[in-house]
Amino acid sequence: MKIVIGTDHRGFALKEWLKQQVMTAHEPISWIDIGCFTAERCDYPPFAIEACQYILQKRASHAVLLCGTGVGMAIAANRFAGIYAGLVWNEEVARKSKEDDNCNVLALPADYLNEEQMRACIQAWISATFKGGRYQTRIDMIDKILRY
């Protein structure tokens, strides 16, 4: 499983920890780290853009993005057709973001979750499976919005 991970300065330390601590039971995670690479102040949009390009070009299947609240990363990522970014703050919401909404990008609030909470969110998300059916119908309705 290839997962892109990116953050602004607010999530730098957490990103480094997550790459070492998050794993799956069935397959290894190949983390593609797109930055940032220091705790020096930087803006989040370029990292969201690059992460989405990886997914859209099929060089990765998922992305994890961190910023202070996670909101900015989610907004930036959701500008792309085919990207479904969800802001999550606990394990249950993370799991449901995949099961019900087929999120391929997880946005996490670096200022509001600790390492263990983030690890639990990511592991719940990557181990969940999209339900399809009526949930796919809803995704199709969202995708039609792009045609307006």
N, C-alpha and C positions, 0 to 999 in steps of 0.2 A: 504494500500500500504506500503510495507516494502522497505525502501531505506537505503543502507549502505552508510555511510559518513566517509571519511578518508582524512587525510592531513598530510603533514610534518609540521615543525614549522612555515613555511611561511604563512600557511592558518589557523593556530590554532584559532586565535581570530574570523576570519570570520566564521569558522565552528560552533563555539559556538553560534554566532548570527543567522546563517542560521537555525539551529535546532529549534530556537524559532520563527522565522519569516516566514518560508516557509510552506504553507499549500495549500490544494486543495479545490475546491468548493464542490466536491462530496464525498470525502472520506478522513478520517484522514491519515496522514503520520506517520508511526511508524519508527522513525530514529534508525538505529543500528550504534552506534558510535564506530568505531574501533580504534580511536586515530588519531593523537597523543593527549596527555592529558595535555601537558604543552607547553610553547613557547620556550622551550629548543631545541637547534639544533638537528635534527634527519634526517634520510634518508627516502625518499619516497617509494622505492620499496616494503618493507614489507607491507605497507598499501594498495598498489595497488594489491598485491598478495592476501592478506586476503579478500579484497572486492570482487575480482573475484571469489574466492572460495565460498563465500556466494551465489553469483548468480548461479554458476555452480551446487551447491548443493541444489538449489531452496529454500534457507533460506531467500532470498530477491529477488526482481524482478529487481531492478536497483541499481546503485551506483553513488555517486557524489564524485569526487576526486579533491583535490586542492593541488597545489604546486606553486612555484614562477611563472613559465610560463604556467603550465598545460601540457607542452610537455612531460616531464618525466613520469608523471602519465599515459598519453595516450599511450606512447610507452610501458610501463610496462604492462598495462592492455591488450593491443592488442596482447600480446604474447600468450594469451589463446584462444583456439578454442571456438567459441560460445560467445565471448565477442566482442562487437562492441563499442569501446570508441571513442568519438569525442571531440576534443578540440574546445570549443566555446568561443566567445568573445562578442556576443550580442544576443538579444532576437530572432531575425530572424534566425540566424545560429543555435541557440539552437532548435527552433521549427523544422527547416528543417532537423536537425540531426536525429530526430525521424521520421518525415514524410517520408523522402527519404532514409535514411540509417539505420533505426531501431536501433539507438544507445541505448544500455542498460547501458552504462556508460558515464557520463558527466564529462569531465575534464575541470577545470576552472583555469584561471591564477590569483592567489591570489595577485600578485604584480601589476596587470593591471586593475582590476575591483573593484569597491567599493561594499559595502553591497547591495545597491538597484539594481545595475546592475546584481549582482549574483543572487539575489532573482528573478528578472525578467527572467533571463536565465533559472533557474531551473523550475519556474512555467510554462514558455512556453514549455519547454521540457516535463514535466510530463503531461501536458494537451493535447499534440499533439498525433496523431494516425498515425501509419505506414500505408502508402498507398498501399503496396503490389504490385501486378501486375509486371510491368516492373522493378520496384524497387527491388522486390524480386528476379527477374532474376539476377540483378546485385549482390545482396548479395550471391546468389548461385555461381556466378562466382568467387567471393572472397573466398568463402568457399573451392572451388576446389584447390586454391593455397596451402592449407595445405596438400594436397596429394602429392606434389612434393618432 
